[in-house]
Amino acid sequence: MDPFQRFCDLQNRRQFLTRSGMGLGTAALANAVTALAGNTTQHHTAKAKRVIFLFMAGGPSQLDLFDYKPDLHRQQGKPLPKSVSNGQRVTVMTKGQPQIIYSSPYKFSKHGKSGLYLSELLPEMSSMVDDLCLIKSTHTNAINHDPAQTFFCTGSEIAGKASMGSWLSYGLGSMNKELPDYVVMQSAFWSAPKANIQALYSRLWGSGYLPSRHQGVAFQSAGDPVLFLSNPPGVDRGARRKALDLVTQLNRNEQAQAGDPEIETSITQQEMAFRMQTSVPELTDLSKENKRVMESYGPDVHKSGSFARNCLLARRMAERDVRYIQLFHRGWDHHSNLPVNLPAQVRDVDQPIAALLRDLKQRGLLEDTLVVFAGEFGRTTYGQAASSPKNFGRDHHPRCFTTWMAGGGVKGGISHGETDDFCYNVSKDPVHVHDFHATILHQLGIDHERLIFPHQGLDQKLTGVEPARVVSEILV
């Protein structure tokens, strides 16, 4: 066959397959748009407009920070009773090993009008305790980091699902056309010796099966906050605008022929990238920030990529109505030498978090900003890798751990849920991760049962198919 004719036949087959596939895709898009139309309107009055999620990757020890067990020292050095562990799953790191109890070496005391107990490791956060709602009965499914982090961020241990921030972007839309709906910042490390640090994958802030314009935008800790934000040498803003207009027209032409919804996503993202050339430098320029306020976040605020600086940027994003702001702070996986590593780790976050809460409150933003603190799971009451109380660690523990919320219509100065005397099992008012998610959605005016997206023959939800409930007891 003539090579030119063969090329023409190949192109015709490609066009047929493309248009056939896009025909099906257009039908699916119509269904998705129908579902979306029902989700853009809030299902009830919202108490919060935005979320700041402080994610402590690695699993903070609830027993040493939030969950006071004053009588546990009497069990120091004794085996954990089998009636308490009850044959529950443990990691391979401690499987078959003696489960020797290590009570917390840190003092706890009451704080604020509420009289909530917090560890001596949290002196700054203790000053804001009357704004915190401690949820001591949080529990999860996964016992290893990757599936547990994926579960907490997306509602599923299976990779590829949509993250919570993406769900909110999809369900509620944007409040600010100059900045993304969903921004992610990871902290660089300063205080603690960093061992057992797991990678964070972009799927934790990905959009999954939702249109890709709803995925989180990761800010960089060095250089341009967003990749390729600056124009290359020899290209000014006017030239970039002309180039973008041309590309947009080409995309519109292709969209008219193919009907691919991701083309519209590309157009939207390219326009956002152009606007961010102005909005992001203004956001990250701290030269006009009040010096006293900056100093309240601690000395690390002057270090690019620090958790302190990211907390300050989170407040600035909240002022500019970014819908979902997620700060990741790694290094909480303390399998050994906890008495050295945990205090150093806490120093990274204690003062910045307290400053963030205080800053939001003084500006009237805490009322409609829901601040959330969580890790993927907690730590065991029994020790690991220990030869003495000075160098013990704690293993992963999904059965019970402490999270907290503040602002956004959540009661302050309360503790919800309880654990047993060994801080090993939930003994009262359990809160599953899906309940946690349902409550966050509720505060933003969304019924978690009604926020859906049709995919692979199912109405997908952040809270999955298992029963989940709004934790109404903690709400104003």
C-alpha positions as CSV (number, residue, x, y, z in Angstrom):
1,M,0.0,0.0,0.0
2,D,1.1,3.5,-0.7
3,P,2.7,5.0,2.5
4,F,0.6,8.2,2.2
5,Q,-2.6,6.2,1.9
6,R,-1.6,4.1,4.9
7,F,-1.0,7.3,6.9
8,C,-4.5,8.6,5.9
9,D,-6.2,5.3,6.9
10,L,-4.3,5.4,10.2
11,Q,-5.4,8.9,10.9
12,N,-9.0,8.1,10.0
13,R,-9.0,5.2,12.5
14,R,-7.5,7.4,15.2
15,Q,-10.1,10.1,14.6
16,F,-12.9,7.5,14.8
17,L,-11.6,6.0,18.1
18,T,-11.0,9.5,19.5
19,R,-14.4,10.8,18.7
20,S,-16.1,7.5,19.7
21,G,-14.3,7.6,23.0
22,M,-15.0,11.3,23.5
23,G,-18.7,10.7,22.7
24,L,-18.8,8.3,25.6
25,G,-16.8,10.7,27.7
26,T,-19.2,13.5,26.9
27,A,-22.1,11.4,28.1
28,A,-20.2,10.6,31.3
29,L,-19.4,14.3,31.6
30,A,-23.1,15.2,31.4
31,N,-23.8,12.8,34.3
32,A,-20.9,14.3,36.2
33,V,-22.1,17.9,35.5
34,T,-25.6,16.9,36.7
35,A,-24.1,15.5,39.9
36,L,-21.9,18.6,40.3
37,A,-24.9,20.9,39.9
38,G,-26.4,19.4,43.0
39,N,-23.2,19.8,44.9
40,T,-22.3,23.4,44.3
41,T,-25.1,24.5,46.5
42,Q,-24.5,23.9,50.2
43,H,-26.9,21.5,51.8
44,H,-27.3,23.5,55.0
45,T,-25.9,26.6,56.6
46,A,-22.1,26.5,56.9
47,K,-20.3,27.4,60.1
48,A,-16.9,27.4,58.3
49,K,-15.7,28.8,55.0
50,R,-12.3,27.3,54.9
51,V,-10.1,24.6,56.4
52,I,-6.4,24.7,57.6
53,F,-5.3,21.1,58.1
54,L,-2.1,20.6,60.1
55,F,-1.1,17.0,59.2
56,M,1.6,15.5,61.4
57,A,3.0,12.8,59.2
58,G,4.4,9.8,61.1
59,G,2.0,9.6,64.0
60,P,2.4,11.8,67.1
61,S,2.3,10.1,70.5
62,Q,-1.0,10.9,72.0
63,L,0.1,9.4,75.3
64,D,2.9,12.0,75.6
65,L,1.1,15.0,74.3
66,F,-2.7,15.0,74.9
67,D,-4.1,11.9,76.6
68,Y,-3.2,12.1,80.3
69,K,-3.0,8.8,82.1
70,P,-1.9,9.7,85.6
71,D,-2.0,6.1,87.0
72,L,-0.1,4.4,84.2
73,H,3.2,5.0,85.9
74,R,2.2,2.2,88.3
75,Q,2.3,-0.2,85.4
76,Q,5.8,1.0,84.3
77,G,7.9,-2.0,83.2
78,K,5.1,-4.5,83.3
79,P,3.7,-6.4,80.3
80,L,0.6,-5.0,78.7
81,P,-2.3,-7.3,79.9
82,K,-3.5,-9.7,77.2
83,S,-7.1,-8.7,78.2
84,V,-6.2,-5.2,76.9
85,S,-4.4,-6.1,73.7
86,N,-6.9,-8.8,73.1
87,G,-4.9,-10.3,70.2
88,Q,-5.1,-7.1,68.1
89,R,-2.9,-6.6,65.1
90,V,0.6,-5.2,65.6
91,T,3.2,-4.2,63.1
92,V,6.0,-6.6,62.1
93,M,8.4,-4.4,64.0
94,T,7.0,-5.5,67.4
95,K,5.3,-8.8,66.5
96,G,6.3,-11.5,68.9
97,Q,8.1,-9.2,71.2
98,P,7.3,-8.5,74.8
99,Q,4.8,-5.6,75.2
100,I,6.4,-3.7,78.1
101,I,4.5,-0.6,79.3
102,Y,6.2,2.7,79.2
103,S,4.2,5.5,80.8
104,S,4.9,9.1,79.6
105,P,8.0,10.7,81.1
106,Y,6.4,14.1,80.7
107,K,4.3,16.1,83.2
108,F,0.8,17.1,82.4
109,S,-1.1,20.0,84.0
110,K,-4.4,21.8,83.6
111,H,-4.7,24.9,81.5
112,G,-7.2,27.6,80.7
113,K,-10.7,28.1,82.0
114,S,-11.5,24.6,80.7
115,G,-8.9,22.9,82.8
116,L,-7.9,20.6,80.0
117,Y,-4.7,18.6,80.6
118,L,-1.8,19.1,78.2
119,S,1.8,17.9,78.2
120,E,4.6,20.1,79.4
121,L,6.0,19.7,75.8
122,L,3.2,22.0,74.6
123,P,3.6,25.3,76.6
124,E,2.5,27.6,73.8
125,M,-0.4,25.5,72.6
126,S,-1.6,25.2,76.2
127,S,-2.2,29.0,76.1
128,M,-4.9,28.4,73.5
129,V,-6.4,25.3,75.1
130,D,-9.8,27.0,75.5
131,D,-10.1,27.1,71.7
132,L,-9.3,23.4,71.2
133,C,-11.6,20.5,71.0
134,L,-9.5,17.4,71.8
135,I,-10.9,14.3,70.2
136,K,-9.2,11.5,72.1
137,S,-11.2,8.6,70.7
138,T,-10.0,8.9,67.0
139,H,-9.3,5.5,65.4
140,T,-8.4,4.3,62.0
141,N,-8.1,1.2,59.8
142,A,-4.5,1.1,58.6
143,I,-1.5,0.2,60.8
144,N,1.3,1.3,58.3
145,H,2.1,4.8,57.2
146,D,1.4,4.9,53.5
147,P,-2.1,3.4,53.6
148,A,-2.9,5.3,56.8
149,Q,-1.9,8.6,55.4
150,T,-3.7,7.9,52.2
151,F,-6.8,6.9,54.2
152,F,-6.7,10.1,56.3
153,C,-6.2,12.3,53.3
154,T,-8.6,10.6,50.8
155,G,-11.0,8.5,52.8
156,S,-9.6,5.2,51.4
157,E,-6.5,3.1,51.8
158,I,-6.5,2.5,48.1
159,A,-4.4,5.0,46.1
160,G,-6.1,7.0,43.4
161,K,-9.1,8.4,45.3
162,A,-9.8,12.1,45.5
163,S,-8.4,14.0,48.5
164,M,-10.6,15.9,50.9
165,G,-9.4,19.3,49.6
166,S,-10.3,18.2,46.1
167,W,-13.8,17.2,47.3
168,L,-14.3,20.6,48.8
169,S,-13.0,22.4,45.7
170,Y,-15.4,20.2,43.6
171,G,-18.4,20.6,45.9
172,L,-18.1,24.3,46.9
173,G,-16.1,26.0,44.1
174,S,-13.6,28.8,44.5
175,M,-13.8,31.8,46.8
176,N,-10.8,33.5,45.2
177,K,-10.1,33.6,41.5
178,E,-6.5,34.7,41.9
179,L,-5.3,31.7,44.0
180,P,-6.0,28.0,43.9
181,D,-8.8,26.5,45.9
182,Y,-6.4,24.0,47.5
183,V,-2.8,24.7,48.5
184,V,-0.3,22.2,50.0
185,M,2.9,23.1,51.9
186,Q,5.5,20.7,53.2
187,S,7.9,21.7,55.9
188,A,11.6,21.6,55.8
189,F,13.3,20.2,58.9
190,W,15.1,22.3,61.5
191,S,14.9,21.1,65.1
192,A,14.7,17.4,65.4
193,P,17.1,14.7,64.2
194,K,15.2,13.2,61.3
195,A,15.0,9.4,61.2
196,N,12.2,7.2,59.9
197,I,10.9,9.9,57.5
198,Q,8.5,8.6,54.9
199,A,7.9,10.2,51.5
200,L,4.8,12.1,50.9
201,Y,3.2,11.3,47.6
202,S,1.2,13.8,45.5
203,R,-1.8,11.5,45.5
204,L,-2.4,12.7,49.1
205,W,-3.5,16.0,47.6
206,G,-4.6,14.6,44.2
207,S,-8.0,14.9,42.6
208,G,-8.3,11.2,41.8
209,Y,-11.4,10.7,39.6
210,L,-12.5,14.3,40.0
211,P,-11.5,16.8,37.3
212,S,-7.8,17.5,37.7
213,R,-8.4,21.3,38.2
214,H,-9.5,20.3,41.8
215,Q,-6.1,18.8,42.8
216,G,-4.0,20.6,45.4
217,V,-1.2,23.0,44.3
218,A,2.0,22.2,46.1
219,F,4.0,25.3,47.0
220,Q,7.8,24.8,47.0
221,S,10.0,25.6,50.0
222,A,12.7,27.2,47.8
223,G,12.8,29.3,44.7
224,D,9.5,30.1,43.0
225,P,6.6,29.0,45.3
226,V,5.0,27.5,42.3
227,L,7.1,25.8,39.5
228,F,7.6,28.0,36.4
229,L,5.9,30.9,38.0
230,S,8.5,33.4,36.7
231,N,8.8,34.3,33.1
232,P,11.9,33.0,31.3
233,P,14.5,35.5,30.2
234,G,13.3,37.6,27.3
235,V,9.6,37.0,27.9
236,D,7.5,39.7,29.6
237,R,4.0,39.5,30.9
238,G,2.5,40.9,27.7
239,A,4.2,38.3,25.5
240,R,3.0,35.6,27.9
241,R,-0.5,36.8,27.7
242,K,-0.5,36.7,23.9
243,A,1.0,33.2,23.9
244,L,-1.7,32.1,26.4
245,D,-4.5,33.6,24.3
246,L,-3.2,31.7,21.2
247,V,-2.9,28.4,23.1
248,T,-6.4,28.9,24.6
249,Q,-7.9,29.4,21.1
250,L,-6.2,26.2,19.9
251,N,-7.6,24.4,22.9
252,R,-11.1,25.7,22.3
253,N,-10.9,24.5,18.8
254,E,-9.8,21.0,19.9
255,Q,-12.5,21.0,22.6
256,A,-15.2,21.8,20.0
257,Q,-14.1,18.7,18.0
258,A,-13.2,16.2,20.8
259,G,-15.5,17.2,23.7
260,D,-12.8,16.2,26.2
261,P,-13.5,17.8,29.6
262,E,-9.9,17.8,30.5
263,I,-9.2,20.4,27.8
264,E,-11.4,22.8,29.7
265,T,-9.4,21.9,32.8
266,S,-6.2,22.8,31.0
267,I,-7.6,26.1,29.9
268,T,-8.7,26.9,33.5
269,Q,-5.3,25.9,35.0
270,Q,-3.4,27.9,32.5
271,E,-5.4,31.0,33.2
272,M,-4.9,30.4,37.0
273,A,-1.2,30.0,36.4
274,F,-1.1,33.4,34.7
275,R,-3.0,35.1,37.4
276,M,-0.8,33.5,40.1
277,Q,2.2,35.3,38.6
278,T,0.8,38.4,40.4
279,S,-1.1,36.9,43.3
280,V,1.5,34.4,44.6
281,P,4.4,36.9,44.9
282,E,2.1,39.3,46.8
283,L,1.0,36.4,49.0
284,T,4.5,35.3,49.9
285,D,6.0,38.7,50.3
286,L,6.3,39.2,54.0
287,S,8.0,42.6,53.9
288,K,4.9,44.4,55.0
289,E,3.9,41.9,57.6
290,N,3.6,43.2,61.2
291,K,6.9,42.5,62.9
292,R,5.4,41.7,66.2
293,V,3.0,39.2,64.6
294,M,5.8,37.6,62.6
295,E,7.9,37.2,65.7
296,S,5.0,35.5,67.5
297,Y,5.4,32.5,65.1
298,G,8.9,31.9,66.5
299,P,12.4,32.3,65.1
300,D,12.0,29.8,62.3
301,V,9.5,32.0,60.6
302,H,12.4,33.7,58.9
303,K,13.5,30.4,57.3
304,S,11.9,29.6,54.0
305,G,10.0,26.3,54.1
306,S,9.8,26.0,57.9
307,F,6.6,25.0,59.6
308,A,6.5,28.4,61.3
309,R,6.7,30.2,58.0
310,N,4.1,27.9,56.5
311,C,1.7,28.6,59.4
312,L,2.1,32.4,58.7
313,L,1.4,31.8,55.0
314,A,-1.6,29.7,55.9
315,R,-3.1,32.7,57.8
316,R,-2.4,34.9,54.8
317,M,-4.1,32.4,52.5
318,A,-7.1,32.3,54.9
319,E,-7.3,36.1,54.6
320,R,-7.4,35.7,50.8
321,D,-10.1,33.0,51.0
322,V,-8.2,29.9,49.9
323,R,-10.7,27.1,50.6
324,Y,-8.4,24.3,51.8
325,I,-4.9,24.8,53.1
326,Q,-2.9,21.7,54.1
327,L,0.4,21.8,56.0
328,F,2.4,18.6,56.2
329,H,5.0,18.2,58.9
330,R,7.0,15.0,58.8
331,G,9.2,13.2,61.3
332,W,6.8,12.0,64.0
333,D,7.7,8.3,63.6
334,H,9.4,7.7,66.9
335,H,10.2,4.0,67.1
336,S,13.3,4.7,69.3
337,N,14.8,7.4,71.4
338,L,11.5,9.2,71.8
339,P,12.6,11.2,74.9
340,V,15.1,13.0,72.7
341,N,13.3,13.1,69.4
342,L,9.8,14.0,70.4
343,P,10.6,17.2,72.3
344,A,12.7,18.4,69.4
345,Q,9.9,17.6,67.0
346,V,7.3,19.4,69.1
347,R,9.5,22.5,69.2
348,D,9.0,22.8,65.4
349,V,5.2,23.1,65.8
350,D,4.1,24.3,69.3
351,Q,4.7,28.0,69.0
352,P,3.7,28.3,65.3
353,I,0.4,26.5,65.9
354,A,-0.4,28.7,68.9
355,A,0.5,31.8,67.0
356,L,-1.7,30.7,64.0
357,L,-4.7,30.2,66.3
358,R,-4.1,33.5,68.1
359,D,-3.6,35.4,64.8
360,L,-6.7,34.0,63.2
361,K,-8.7,34.7,66.4
362,Q,-7.5,38.3,66.7
363,R,-8.5,39.0,63.0
364,G,-11.9,37.4,63.4
365,L,-11.0,34.6,61.1
366,L,-11.1,31.7,63.5
367,E,-14.9,31.9,63.6
368,D,-15.2,30.7,60.0
369,T,-11.9,28.9,59.7
370,L,-11.8,25.3,60.8
371,V,-8.3,24.4,62.0
372,V,-7.6,20.6,62.2
373,F,-4.6,18.8,63.8
374,A,-4.0,15.1,63.1
375,G,-1.6,12.4,62.3
376,E,-2.4,9.2,60.5
377,F,-2.5,7.2,63.7
378,G,-1.1,7.2,67.3
379,R,1.6,5.3,69.2
380,T,1.5,2.3,71.5
381,T,1.6,2.4,75.3
382,Y,4.2,-0.3,75.2
383,G,7.8,0.4,74.3
384,Q,10.0,-0.5,71.4
385,A,13.8,-0.7,70.8
386,A,14.3,0.1,74.5
387,S,17.1,-0.7,76.9
388,S,16.0,1.9,79.4
389,P,13.3,4.6,79.9
390,K,15.8,7.1,78.4
391,N,15.8,5.6,74.9
392,F,12.5,3.8,74.3
393,G,10.2,4.3,71.3
394,R,6.6,3.6,70.5
395,D,5.1,1.6,67.7
396,H,2.2,2.5,65.3
397,H,-1.2,2.4,67.0
398,P,-4.4,2.8,65.0
399,R,-6.7,1.7,67.8
400,C,-6.9,5.1,69.5
401,F,-5.2,8.5,69.1
402,T,-5.9,12.2,69.7
403,T,-6.8,14.7,67.0
404,W,-8.2,18.2,67.6
405,M,-10.2,20.9,65.9
406,A,-10.6,24.6,66.6
407,G,-12.8,27.4,65.3
408,G,-15.3,26.9,62.5
409,G,-18.3,26.2,64.7
410,V,-16.6,23.6,66.9
411,K,-16.8,23.9,70.7
412,G,-13.6,25.1,72.4
413,G,-12.1,23.9,75.6
414,I,-13.6,20.4,75.6
415,S,-12.4,16.9,75.4
416,H,-14.5,14.3,73.5
417,G,-14.1,10.6,73.8
418,E,-12.0,8.5,76.1
419,T,-9.5,5.7,76.0
420,D,-8.9,3.0,78.6
421,D,-6.5,3.2,81.4
422,F,-3.7,1.9,79.2
423,C,-4.4,4.4,76.3
424,Y,-4.8,1.3,74.1
425,N,-8.5,1.1,73.2
426,V,-11.3,3.5,72.8
427,S,-13.6,3.3,75.9
428,K,-16.2,6.0,75.1
429,D,-17.5,7.9,72.1
430,P,-15.4,6.5,69.2
431,V,-14.7,8.7,66.3
432,H,-13.6,6.9,63.1
433,V,-11.7,8.8,60.4
434,H,-14.9,8.7,58.2
435,D,-16.8,10.4,61.1
436,F,-13.9,13.0,61.2
437,H,-14.4,13.7,57.5
438,A,-18.1,13.8,57.7
439,T,-17.9,16.4,60.5
440,I,-15.5,18.6,58.5
441,L,-17.8,18.5,55.5
442,H,-20.8,19.3,57.7
443,Q,-19.1,22.4,59.1
444,L,-18.7,23.7,55.5
445,G,-22.3,23.1,54.8
446,I,-22.0,19.7,53.0
447,D,-23.9,16.5,53.7
448,H,-21.3,13.8,53.2
449,E,-24.0,11.4,51.9
450,R,-24.9,13.8,49.2
451,L,-21.5,14.9,48.0
452,I,-21.0,12.4,45.2
453,F,-19.2,11.8,41.9
454,P,-20.2,9.0,39.5
455,H,-17.2,6.9,38.7
456,Q,-16.9,3.3,37.5
457,G,-20.5,2.6,38.1
458,L,-20.5,3.9,41.7
459,D,-21.5,7.2,43.4
460,Q,-18.1,7.9,44.9
461,K,-18.0,9.7,48.3
462,L,-15.2,10.9,50.6
463,T,-16.7,8.9,53.4
464,G,-17.0,5.7,51.3
465,V,-19.7,3.1,51.7
466,E,-19.3,2.3,55.4
467,P,-21.6,4.1,57.9
468,A,-20.3,7.5,59.0
469,R,-21.7,10.1,61.2
470,V,-21.3,13.8,62.0
471,V,-19.8,14.2,65.6
472,S,-22.6,16.6,66.6
473,E,-21.5,16.5,70.3
474,I,-18.5,18.7,69.5
475,L,-20.4,21.3,67.5
476,V,-21.7,24.7,68.6
